[in-house]
Amino acid sequence: KIPDNLKPGATYTVEYIVKDLENTWSLPCIKEFTLPTVPPPQILDTKLKTQLNKFNLNSIPASENLLAYDIKTRFPYSHHIEMAMYNQNTIKTPNKIITSYSIKNGQDYNWKDVIYKIPSTLPDGYYLFKLFAVDNNNSNNKRNKDFSVRVKTPVDLKGTIQKDKITYDRETLIEASTSKYVNTVTITLYKDTRYERTRNLSCIKTEDDKKFWSLTYKEERNYIKDDFYTARFTARTPNNNQEIQDNNYEFTHNTPPTVSIQSTEPSYIYEGDNVLANIIVKDIDLDTLTLDIDLYKDNNKLSSNRIIANPKGMTYDLIKQNLTNNITSGDYEIKIHVDDGNGGVANATKLFKVYELDIDGYVNHTPKWDENRIKYNRTISKTDDNPRDSNTYWSGERFIISADTTKINPDSNVVANHVKTEILDTSYDANLVSTNKTNWHGELWDNSMINKWGNDTAIYITFRFTVNYSNGTVKTDDVKVKIDNIDPYFRYHRKW
């Protein structure tokens, strides 16, 4: 087997001897040969792709990896592999040399896969990735295969200034996000003014393909004029890619307060409730604040309150303000105006509804009295309700009474405490009972009621139902019933 490191054009001698079964050697047989001066052409084949599938040869960022694979050569002499990226015929990246192969079979070589890292400083553009098979005895004797590769490095700059505002002598958080390939982010504040200054943001973390940048900025120059300015974010990659983003922001010596109406107390309001507002108000400048709190119903102002709030070295938090007592049902609006005395104001509004409380009363016959009424009607008219309908009673009947009060929302503490009924213009009354404070039951009867009403002519009497709610609200409902005792009841049994 002829070694693969012999030189072309040189003359070599090969000596052969043979040993027989009796361990006797033959005379030598000597042969001389001369290698060709010009070696045969090399054969080279290979493939190229990006190491990560999310990239491709038409778009791969600088600093990412290419993968040369299935590298195969055929050549009778010693040779090696070289690879680099070129702009036309000018080499632009380091030349990587591979000298070890994985399998050799005669003149056929299979080489290991090779990872080639694109330098982070390589400018974006189109390049030729050239892979060479190079004769070790003559570097000019080589074969190459070329691949077109486009380097495209994203920047993806997104910059923000906290609340789009910088306040004198206050810290402001400035943040940005970029692709992971960016190595510097700067911000130029007060762009194109005499106040212009540039600061670097620091990379605080890298997640997946993104970098996150931050700067805590404190403006201590008191002479800067309150106005709107431009801040220019600039992000750069090591290969000099650059993106610019301009943000408008406000510079002020005063930060306006903030105000919000967190809730009402109670959160579900019924007529008769005393209503408070829970107000959140803050001012980072610690100014003394004036709060005007107005309550409206149907666009009419019902009440107005003014609060002077002094922070005494602390930011404000929760303020509880009584709006009104014993409120009536309807639709309401709270309006709050806050003034810090330095030109900063804030406003908040909140709509809320006040729900009605009610009672519905009912008067009924006992089942037996109603059964007899229907029997009597059928003997007269063959119907259930003629001549005596269900609202017509004989004097002396026992009245079955009931009432329904408002079903209270779980977010309210209101309770129906007491329900009673009375017959107006009499001394007759009765208390109703309930297990759920919504449905009430009872009865009303007295021996003196027998033959008391409707003996000469039918009359109407009124039952008044009254409920007392825990917030002081009292509601009534009047129910009229007819008493017709013209024909005494004891005679009616003769009808059936």
Buried (B, 14 or more C-beta within 10 A) or exposed (E): EEEBEBEBEEEEEEEEEEEEEEEEEEEEEEEEEEBEEEBEEBBBEBBBBBBEEEBEBEBBBBBBEBBBEEBBBBBBBBBBBBBBBBBEEEEBBEEBEBEEBEEEEEBEBEBEEBEBBBBBEBBBEEBBBBBBBBBBBBEEBBBBBEBEBEBBBBBBBEBBBBEEBBBBEBEBEBBBBBBBBBBBBBBBBBBEEEBEEEEEBEBEEEEEEBBBBBBEBEBEEEEBEEEEBBBBBBBBBBBEBEBEBEBEBBBBBBBBBBBEBEEBBBEBBBBBBBBBBBBBBBBBBBBBBBBBBBBBBEEEEBEEBEBEBEBEEEEBEEBEBEBBEEBEBEEBBBBBBBBBEBEBBBEBEBEBEBBEBBBBBBBBBBEEBBEBBBBBBBEEEEEBEEEBEBBBBBBBBBBBBBBBBBEBEEEBEBEBEBBBBBBEEBEBEBEBEBEEBEEBBBBBBBEEBBEBBBBEEBBEBEBBBBBBBBBEBEBEBEBEBBBBBEEEBEEBEEEE
